[in-house]
Amino acid sequence: SDQPVAILVPGRIHPRVLERLKETFEIVAVPMGPPHDIDPGLRDRIRGVAISGVLDNGWIDRLPNLEIVSNFGVGYDGVDTAKALQHDIIVTHTPDVLNDEVADTTIALLLNTLREYPRAENYLREGRWKSEGPYPLTPLSLRGRHVGILGLGRIGIEIARRLEPFKVRIGYHTRTRRDGLPYTYYPSLKAMAEEVDTLISIVPGTAATHKIFTSEIFAALGPNGVFINVGRGTSVDEEALAEALRSRTIAAAGLDVFYDEPNVPQALLDLPNVSLLPHVASASVPTRNAMADLVVDNLIGWFREKKVITPVPETPVKA
Ligand code: NDP
C-alpha cells in the first residue's frame, strides 16, 4: 500500500526524534507501559519502535510486523534483546556520539565528590562565606589517588584518558583483558577494589552486573575509598552502599544513576558524603541531538535500504 510505515513511540522521547520521524513515518504515540488495543489496520503498519526507557515485551507480542527497535541511549537494558532476537527484530542503540560528554561528566562527578564543589557553591549562595568565613577544607582530594575503572569500553577508555593528566594511577577490570594499554589489569572487581582507593563503574546494566557492588566490595575499597557510578544503578546494592557511607566503611560516593530511577533512596539523600546527579551524564543539547539523530537514522536506514548504523551485538543484522 502507499500508506506510510508507522513507528510506535511508547512514552516520552527527545522532541527531535519526533520532528524528524514525522518527515518519513507515521508516529503512533502511546503511553509507556503495557500495550493496549489498537486498530488492526494501524497495528499491522507498525514496523518500528523508537524508545527511550523501557519497552514492554507485550508490544513485541502484539505487533506482528515489527522489524526494528531503535533505542535512545547506548545502554539498552530497557529492551529485552533475547525476546527481540526470537522475533527476528533488530535492536539499535546510540553508541560513541556520547562518549566524550559522559566521560566529561564522570570527571566532574569525581571532583564534586572529592572536593565538594556543589556544597561549596551552596555555602556561598547561602551567604555563609560572609557570615561564617571560608568553606571548610575538604578531607578528600584527587591527589595521589589510585583509580580502578570497572568497564573499559567506548566510554571507560575516554574516562581513563581524561584521568591521565590528573596524574593518578589507573587500573581497570573487564571480563576480557585489553592489549596495549598503559593501565593495570585486575582479574576481578574484588581484586581491583582491594588495590585501588577510587572505583568508577561504567558497565552496562545486565544480569552479570546486577548488584555486583556489595558490602564486600565496599569493605575491600576501604575507609579512604570513593565510589563513582555512571554506568547503571542496577549494579549497586544501594542499601549496602548507604550503610558503607554511613559507617565510613568508605569515604564518599558520587552517583549519576540509581536502582529505581527517579527514586533516590532517602538514606542516600540524608548522607553528607554523597554527590548526586539526576542521570545527566549525556544530557547536553548537542549530545542529545546527536543521539536523537542516530535513533532516527537507524530507522530511516532500515526502511530505505535494509541497513542500520548501530545494531546491538545481540541482534545481528542478516544480509
Ligand atoms: P561498551 O559496551 O563499549 O563497554 C562496556 C564495558 O563494560 C566493556 O569494557 C565490557 O568489557 C565491560 N563489561 C561488561 N559487562 C561486564 C561485567 N559483567 N564485568 C566486567 N566488565 C564488564 O559500552 P559503553 O562504554 O558505550 O557504555 C557503557 C554503559 O554506560 C552503557 O551500557 C550504559 O549503561 C552506561 N551509560 C550511562 C550513561 C549515563 O547517562 N549515566 C550514559 C551512557 C552510558 P567485557 O565485555 O570484556 O567485560
Boltz pocket constraint, residues with backbone or C-beta under 6 A from the ligand:
constraints:
  - pocket:
      binder: B
      contacts: [[A, 74], [A, 75], [A, 76], [A, 95], [A, 96], [A, 98], [A, 102], [A, 150], [A, 151], [A, 152], [A, 153], [A, 154], [A, 155], [A, 156], [A, 173], [A, 174], [A, 175], [A, 176], [A, 177], [A, 202], [A, 203], [A, 204], [A, 205], [A, 206], [A, 208], [A, 209], [A, 229], [A, 230], [A, 231], [A, 232], [A, 256], [A, 257], [A, 279], [A, 280], [A, 281], [A, 282]]
      max_distance: 6.0
